[in-house]
């Protein structure tokens, strides 16, 4: 009988506004005090509301009663201005302190220990890592040097020399598409300092660059920070100087006479066209309306004319209207994503980045929305049936490691890691970057739900699952791709 009464009393206490409010306040102080950025979490907002009600209902009346009892003993008229001043000063200091703590938490720089290793078996994929770059320094040049030291030459040249040779990646007279993230502002887009450095590195070709550079992306004319797709002119960008947009970077080269331009494929993403050899010179998207039997994707890709008059088919290469032929060897693609989590597919990196090549709207209208095929390996099909990237560079200067938190990445959600990594194998690079950058940052930040970014999680629908499906598509086409670490070389350069 006694215990049953105690039990009933305890159950009543569970629903007591006093108990709920008190414990909400204690929880809010404990949880938010350790990581002030958590103040924006829904549970913290609810706790704050309960705390406010508790203070209003219980604490303020008590203070009023206390005030009445001591009123005769203290001259409150003299004390009141002092109390008000102290409250204002204390409140201001507290607010400023929380603001500083939140800024420190949001912009906290995490130094990761990245180790070099050699593959145990062949054929192997090499990943090149520069740790300690801030984007506006020599990070891009250092990664090109690191690649060159281990046999991957950046410059294609008839002569051998520093980072150049006949087997190099980029020739002096080629057209290079730098495929970036542009759908989201702040830290959701590719770091513009890195883009600027990469453009300059290409222009510095030792044989003298006479080709063309096009910075491009398709934000799909939907979603994104403005709700209307991508932009190359965001006012808040991912760079040391946040006002530096992709367009301003491109313009800085164009003003000096370089053949550098930008093309936002959003403006042609709803226009279906035929190929140049079929007599269609219009800019737009070519769509294969037949679904791939394995991944279900309808492969689509852009064809467009640059401001310098160059006709480009993303699949077939550079079109000569005079000769009515394509030069497939003259077109190179550098795949340049920012590393971040994704609300549906776990991780956005090199493979997922090819969603910025397809037309999501046209394929959706035809009954096979491209975005829905990411989880079935569709981006692997897209890569090999259009144009496989010549080089993949992952921008991990700032990353969003909040599981399911991306692709939108605000300044507050980003963590500074100061890493860039490159490989000719997009799958290996995605696996490595997810495991040794995103997952490590998420662990240090104390986030939950880590399985969504774990490349070793192969449950159906997971990042590790669809990455492997994409890998099979890439391998089937004859390209090197792996998710097995024993088949990976990791070369690391640590900058001071």
Steps between C-alpha positions, in 0.01 A plus 500: 500500500777737597695438179189543286440844654863596438469379142186712445672806643801448275271470197332826597839667527579393144230737378565777750562833321747587775706184446480525120608864504781446751648205315459680165708789636766268639512305172518820294791633707688169491441413135545846352785599731726230357418584139326837458419433134245246627274789604349471150401134547121440525536321836697795639238748383230296674710486818550877481125558471432275803774678694348839422158388625657356817680825575186702432264285708720404794815709525371851428210477753749380760728793430203736522407357840858532613500857379191582707655355814825692476352818357487670841863418573655617173454824312416347161465839337874544535571136427276474192726691253796294617310174450383604155854594401638169628229306317570681174876453532465138608250421224721665239807312617310172506360558151840596367659200670249262346553665161877460526468139615264421212735661251792305644302179491378560144838603368705265712794364308554128534843366417483146370791257501523361148740215441669387181478136397579282203267255332552132571356388170465611140332653308504787747349846520709792624365777720702817548437708813616844606433560869523854635393710201256789541406530134653839426857370533706255296286198579403432136859536382617270777252229408612524136859460620402205719327335206807556285733348759302177478460480126170678432602798288260792481631649175498310173807596300730347238789581733572353841542739788353607833141367510492452122548234240325317213271320746390817677135589559453848348647611165564864408226515234216314671164615634467433872165491677536561872184349645419670833223506762284811453150414627566623855665812639723541809696174554273296272691587184850422381761725659557789258860551619572146384321554168705814442823315579409209270422733209834673549680166514349398164588836347857450624546203268877481434438485123279810510126443532300592187191296576186595691363459852130479581374495858163325493223338702129423490314600815191358324311833514339372821564487873827661610551796730265723300255224410575542132810288449863593461680831474852615424430835665412421860569789737614258771756251373743234614829691508723699731335808354136388502402759237718321242255314276570257217399768251734758650786248479424426135465871419838574659666275239281605210586866557865412451429340164497135600253262339320426825122500529214360704187321384215430740316208345188588700394728217488212252398217732138492379582526130530167319716505189669265254872460439705719268548221248121492468502862388391657830726789606278611788619495861311251712490146637524177310301221667506127440137413572586132549560404861821322585396142588723484811473843658182639346652831395418682179842637412496872421769759438547862385614630163572870474695778334743698715540878485809440286300311238609147591236230451517242778322170536562366849489150359670522160742791544577810294288537187641650182219643295735538207616139496184361660706284736560469873835506674441296813861523617491879519242511778603431860289511815632577847242391756524744793243438777490630855485220757175494699222281625171447319153473650401205281813335364736549794799660329559744217842468342632402156240246387191679633643818346401378153142593589620839383553356152158343441165673443281402792195678359506352152554147629224550757261605222587180316426287804852421625618784724879490510527591868307186594766285334792614716412223744502237225840596358366736235782752531750226415305436180488874430876532539593221262233564238576870466851617594709350777686758706867549420570590862295524818587751771312501829474836674514430874616841618161531671277193532148429618529187713153517656341168403209566260570872550596589143510590220414846632800610708488826690805666646386381844464138389844476340817376666841608381725207412745657249540198273485445127532160336523386139475177303413366157276248680183677623377197696822451698515870574139504623558195719819641651368855551181377665684265735804705594360853483120516537466209740795612713367856526153371589646284778698790647194726487295240684237461228266204488378301199851429376395195298364730229851620414688178566619356168531156660127496573358300209138471605257552213457869424808611694788707365730198505239298312442739210870591480571135428225485239658804333839332520368196314373723220838671473690172505271351240609779264868418557599779742695446822279533808516348846361522852763264641777667695753228421477623140560867589819707518468801727764769448492785752669838514469694826533876466627697795 
